[in-house]
Amino acid sequence: MSEAKSTARYRPETRLVHSGTLRSQYGETSEALFLTQGFVYDSAEQCEARFKGEDPGFLYSRFSNPTVSMFERRMIELEGAEAARATATGMAAVTTAILAPLKAGDHVVAAKAMFGSCRYVVEDLLPRYGIQSTLVDGLDLDQWKKAMRPNTKTCFLESPTNPTLEVLDIPAIAAIAHQGGARLIVDNVFATPIWQSPLSLEAFIAEHIHNFMRQTGPSMSPFNAWVLLKGLETLAVRVRAQTETAAKVADALAKHPKISRLLYPGRSDHPQAALVKKQMRAGSTLIGFEVKGGKAGAFRCLNALKISRISNNLGDAKSLVTHPATTTHQRLTPEARAELGISEGFIRFSAGLEHADDLIEDFAAALEKA
């Protein structure tokens, strides 16, 4: 296959279309889909060298595949990273990034405000392997400093957070982690690489992630890699349009009498508005808001919506809504949810590609029934 040419000098939109492309002898325009488990070798000597890592090439699609490699190369150039590994799911990425470099006796510091499954990994899974953790208010830098121990190896955060869209000071927290000899892992899902670039990997992938994935196999399938390559080509266009829609919906909902609280990183009334301007290139595609009337009011609103569909997913072309207290964060105690600002009336909205005015009219009608 032809070598992929670097597109690092180009802007993100161009990199999302061209980065990492490898072409076979057939000269295809779209990336080829290699649905193969294994590969053959010209000789036993080449096979031996390949397994020793002395000969470049592919061994098993479990941990290396040409289609997946193209996706990884595209993400490397988009994120400005030194290396990348693609996993089967987002939670496989989080679990691998946290667990792979740690051992019994290590310690993790993490922000309390995070996706329910991420919190499960930190609070429930790690202790089974002798790895302790401390949860902190991610906005309070003093709590990060006080939580650090001599055996702290990893710090973890989401920014903006799920679902209350708090924006954490990534450079400041990274400085605290690095000063204590720890690494910082950032879940960037709510901002995407289009609006925020927190990554600086060093040798993390080569030293910890590659062998972990090779031996345990949480790898992305070639078909999913191909689908994601196609999705990356339009990511910037979609994220920009969805962000514009989210901002318009947020402005409309902020004035509604049935809503007691609204959180959107692109608004001047966001609690971390100054940090958003410094750290992010634009707001998010998501909005959080609290409907008066608690769970019953939120459910009446959700059930009355005609366009936005109820789903705990996000990033779809269709607008989606969810009730975090009974879905993504239902495993937390009521006290823990209250501490994070996830009330019984709280709704998370993920903007799709519909016309903003249609979404605003749909919410207005649904809120009348709340």
MOTADA-V546023 format. One record per pair of residues at least 24 apart in sequence whose ideal C-beta (glycine too) atoms are under 8 Angstrom apart, sorted by the first residue. I is the first residue (numbers start at 1). J is the second residue. If there is no record, write none. Layout:
i->(I	I)
j->(J	J)
//
This chain:
i->(1	1	4	4	6	7	8	8	12	12	12	12	13	13	15	15	15	16	16	16	16	16	16	16	17	17	19	19	19	19	19	20	20	20	20	20	20	20	20	20	21	22	22	22	30	31	31	31	31	32	32	33	33	33	33	34	34	34	34	34	35	35	36	36	36	37	37	61	61	61	62	62	62	63	63	63	63	63	65	65	66	67	67	67	67	67	68	68	68	68	68	70	70	71	71	71	71	71	71	74	74	78	78	79	79	79	80	80	80	81	81	81	82	82	82	82	83	83	83	83	83	84	85	85	85	85	85	86	86	86	86	87	87	87	87	88	88	88	88	88	89	90	91	91	91	92	94	94	94	94	95	95	95	96	96	96	96	97	97	98	98	98	98	98	99	99	99	99	100	100	100	100	101	101	101	101	101	101	102	102	102	102	102	103	103	104	104	104	105	105	105	106	106	106	106	106	106	107	107	107	107	107	107	107	107	108	108	108	108	108	108	108	108	109	109	109	109	109	109	109	109	109	109	109	109	110	110	110	110	110	110	111	111	111	111	111	111	111	111	111	112	112	112	112	112	112	113	113	113	113	113	113	113	114	114	114	114	114	114	115	115	115	115	116	116	116	116	116	118	118	118	119	119	120	122	138	138	138	139	139	139	139	141	141	141	141	144	144	144	145	148	148	148	148	149	152	152	152	152	153	153	153	154	154	154	154	155	155	155	155	156	156	156	156	157	157	157	157	158	158	158	158	159	159	159	159	159	159	159	159	160	160	160	160	160	161	162	162	162	162	162	163	163	163	163	163	163	163	163	163	164	164	164	164	164	164	165	165	165	165	165	165	165	165	165	166	166	167	167	167	167	167	167	167	168	169	169	170	170	171	189	189	190	190	190	190	191	191	192	192	192	194	194	194	194	194	194	195	195	195	195	195	195	195	196	196	196	238	238	239	240	241	242	242	242	242	243	243	243	243	243	244	245	245	245	245	245	245	245	245	246	246	246	246	246	246	246	247	248	248	248	249	249	249	249	249	249	249	250	252	252	252	253	253	253	253	256	256	256	258	258	258	258	258	258	258	258	259	259	259	259	259	260	260	260	260	261	261	262	262	262	262	263	263	263	264	285	285	285	285	286	286	286	286	286	287	287	287	288	288	288	288	289	289	289	290	290	290	290	291	291	291	291	291	292	292	293	293	294	294	294	295	295	295	295	295	297	297	298	298	298	298	298	298	299	300	300	300	301	301	301	301	301	301	302	302	304	304	304	304	304	305	305	305	306	306	306	307	307	307	307	308	308	308	308	308	313	314	314	315	316	316	317	317	318	318	318	319	319	319	319	319	319	320	320	320	321	321	321	321	322	322	323	323	324)
j->(25	66	70	73	77	77	77	80	78	193	194	236	236	237	74	77	78	74	78	232	233	234	235	236	232	233	73	74	76	77	78	69	70	71	72	73	74	75	76	77	70	66	69	70	230	67	70	226	229	66	67	67	222	223	226	61	65	66	67	222	222	223	61	65	222	61	62	219	221	222	214	217	219	210	213	214	217	219	222	225	222	222	223	225	226	229	219	220	221	222	225	225	229	220	225	226	228	229	232	229	232	193	232	193	197	199	197	199	200	199	201	205	201	202	203	205	201	204	205	206	210	205	205	209	210	213	219	219	220	225	228	213	218	219	220	218	219	220	221	224	218	189	117	118	121	218	118	121	185	187	121	125	218	209	212	213	218	185	209	122	126	154	156	185	125	126	129	212	208	209	212	213	153	154	183	204	207	208	126	129	131	153	154	130	131	129	130	131	130	131	151	131	132	151	152	153	154	131	132	133	134	149	151	152	153	132	133	134	152	153	154	155	156	133	134	136	144	147	148	152	154	155	156	177	182	134	135	136	155	156	157	135	136	137	138	156	157	158	161	168	136	137	138	336	339	340	138	158	161	162	164	166	340	156	157	158	161	162	187	158	162	187	328	328	329	330	331	332	156	158	187	331	332	331	156	166	168	173	166	168	169	272	169	172	173	176	173	176	177	176	176	177	180	182	180	177	180	181	182	181	182	183	182	183	184	185	182	183	184	185	184	185	186	187	184	185	186	187	186	187	189	190	186	187	188	190	191	196	198	279	190	191	265	284	286	190	189	190	324	328	348	286	288	322	324	328	329	342	346	348	263	288	340	341	342	346	190	263	264	265	270	284	286	287	288	271	272	265	270	272	275	276	279	280	272	275	279	198	279	279	314	315	284	285	286	314	280	284	235	239	285	235	236	239	240	281	282	239	243	280	281	282	283	284	279	280	281	317	353	285	282	353	285	351	352	353	282	283	284	285	351	356	285	319	351	352	353	354	356	359	283	284	285	286	287	349	351	283	356	357	360	287	349	351	356	359	360	363	287	360	363	364	287	289	360	363	363	364	367	291	292	293	297	301	367	368	370	289	290	291	292	367	290	291	292	345	289	290	287	288	289	290	287	288	289	288	314	315	350	351	314	348	349	350	351	348	349	351	346	347	348	349	346	347	349	343	345	346	347	345	346	347	367	370	345	370	345	370	343	344	345	323	325	326	344	345	345	370	323	344	345	346	347	370	323	366	369	370	347	363	366	367	369	370	347	366	365	366	368	369	370	362	363	366	362	365	366	354	358	359	362	349	352	359	362	363	350	348	350	350	350	352	352	353	352	353	354	349	350	351	352	354	359	349	350	352	347	348	349	350	347	348	347	348	348)
//
